[in-house]
């Protein structure tokens, strides 16, 4: 994450609006709304507890995919998935493949894992999830490709409405991710595809780990 907000051209007022943890009452209301929309909600007091919850939900030996999530990175979940040898991580396998010669294989490998890990950029108080992406590679598994989806969400990502969620994505999360992408890869990011999940009809498929502290973008 970009710790220096000036490096991402973030207005301090936007940081106050979109970068601070919401109240316990708002978190409780949002959790109830998510559960009413068919999502499983697990509460975590901090990132360490969120990590424990996520790892407890993944069966040993499962094929696990994940997007380029600062939330997963900062909780230490990414490191465990990719180094513990308890799981079959998809991302290292994809990185080892030839993106031109094996493009179809890469696409199929990432499209339908046993478990998809990630986060979202906004959660409405009415229980909708919103995620933006440059390529959209993680969105298909979120929607229906993955057997199970586990999303770790910081308390600063809660918004009042879908309209405010789009503002948070474009005005706050995107500049931070764009600055990170330039620093890490030398390329710009982009809000090319936006996913809104209002309800999950398959019981137990999507779990939202709602963290009481600020984490991720």
Residue pairs with C-beta under 8 A, 6 or more apart in sequence:
1 70
1 74
1 176
1 180
1 216
1 217
2 8
2 176
2 179
2 180
2 183
5 12
5 15
7 179
8 175
8 176
8 178
8 179
9 175
9 179
10 172
10 175
10 176
14 171
14 172
15 172
17 172
18 156
18 159
18 168
18 171
18 172
18 173
19 156
19 172
19 214
20 156
20 214
21 154
21 155
21 156
21 212
21 213
21 214
22 30
22 155
22 156
22 158
24 212
26 125
26 158
27 43
27 155
27 158
27 210
27 212
29 125
30 123
30 124
30 125
30 127
30 158
30 210
31 41
31 43
31 210
32 127
33 124
33 125
33 126
33 127
34 41
34 123
34 127
34 129
34 208
34 210
35 41
35 127
36 127
37 127
37 128
37 198
37 199
37 200
38 199
38 200
38 201
38 202
38 203
38 206
39 127
39 129
39 200
39 206
39 207
39 208
40 204
40 206
40 207
40 208
41 207
41 208
41 210
42 53
42 57
42 207
42 208
42 209
42 210
43 209
43 210
43 212
44 50
44 53
44 209
44 210
44 211
44 212
45 211
45 212
45 213
46 211
46 212
46 213
47 74
47 75
47 76
47 211
47 213
47 215
48 75
49 211
50 75
50 77
50 152
50 209
50 211
50 215
51 75
51 76
51 77
51 80
53 209
54 75
54 77
54 117
54 150
54 152
54 209
55 77
55 80
57 115
57 148
57 150
57 207
58 64
58 81
58 87
58 115
58 150
59 114
59 115
60 86
60 87
61 86
61 87
61 88
62 87
62 88
62 114
62 115
63 87
63 88
63 90
63 113
63 114
63 115
64 81
64 87
64 88
64 89
64 90
64 113
64 114
64 115
64 116
64 117
65 89
65 90
65 91
65 110
65 113
65 115
65 116
65 117
65 138
65 141
65 146
66 72
66 77
66 78
66 81
66 89
66 90
66 91
66 116
66 117
66 118
66 138
67 117
67 118
67 119
67 133
67 137
67 138
69 78
69 117
69 118
69 119
69 152
69 216
70 119
70 177
70 180
70 216
70 217
71 118
71 119
71 152
71 153
71 154
71 215
71 216
71 217
72 78
72 117
72 118
72 119
72 152
74 215
74 216
75 152
75 215
77 117
77 152
80 86
81 87
81 89
81 117
82 89
82 91
82 92
90 109
90 110
90 113
93 109
94 106
94 109
94 110
97 105
97 106
99 106
110 137
110 141
111 140
111 141
111 145
112 141
112 145
112 146
112 147
113 141
113 145
113 146
113 147
114 146
114 147
114 148
115 146
115 147
115 148
115 149
115 150
116 138
116 141
116 142
116 145
116 146
116 148
116 149
116 150
117 149
117 150
117 151
117 152
118 131
118 138
118 142
118 149
118 150
118 151
118 152
119 131
119 151
119 152
119 153
119 154
119 157
119 216
120 129
120 130
120 131
120 151
120 153
120 157
121 130
121 131
121 132
121 157
121 165
121 168
121 169
121 173
121 217
122 129
122 130
122 157
122 158
122 159
122 164
122 165
122 166
122 168
122 169
122 173
123 129
123 130
123 153
123 157
123 158
123 159
123 165
123 208
123 210
124 130
124 158
124 159
124 160
124 161
124 162
124 164
124 165
125 158
125 159
125 160
125 161
126 161
127 198
128 162
128 165
128 196
128 197
128 198
129 151
129 195
129 196
129 197
129 206
129 208
130 162
130 165
130 166
130 169
130 194
130 195
130 196
130 197
131 138
131 139
131 142
131 194
131 195
131 197
132 169
132 173
132 174
132 191
132 192
132 193
132 194
132 195
133 139
133 192
133 193
133 194
133 195
134 181
134 189
134 190
134 192
134 193
135 192
135 193
136 192
136 193
139 193
139 195
141 149
142 149
142 151
142 195
142 197
142 206
143 195
143 197
147 205
148 204
148 205
148 206
148 207
149 205
149 206
149 207
150 206
150 207
150 209
151 206
151 207
151 208
151 209
152 209
152 211
152 215
152 216
153 208
153 209
153 210
153 211
153 216
154 211
154 213
154 214
154 215
154 216
155 210
155 211
155 212
155 213
155 214
156 214
157 168
157 216
159 165
159 167
159 168
162 196
166 194
169 191
169 194
170 191
172 217
173 217
174 189
174 190
174 191
176 217
177 189
177 217
178 188
178 189
178 190
180 189
181 187
181 188
181 189
182 188
197 206
200 206
